[in-house]
Amino acid sequence: MAVAKLARKCLSRKGRKRPNMREVSFELERIRSSSPEDLEVHVRNVDAEEQIMEINRERF
C-alpha cells in the first residue's frame, strides 16, 4: 500500500505535489526497512498531512 501511495504522488499532474528523486529514494528505503505495522501507521499519517497541505494550498 505504501508503494502504491508513493507511485500515486509521483504521477500527480501538479509539479508541487510530486516528490523529487531524493524524497522517492528516501521513502522507498524506509518502506524496504520497515515492518508492516510501521508502514500502516506511516501511510495514515501521510494521508492526514496531505489533507492539511491541500487545505492550506486552497486558502492561498
Buried (B, 14 or more C-beta within 10 A) or exposed (E): EBEEBBEEBBEEEEEEBEBEEEEBEEBEEBBEEBEEEEBEEBBEEBEEEEEEEEEEEEEE
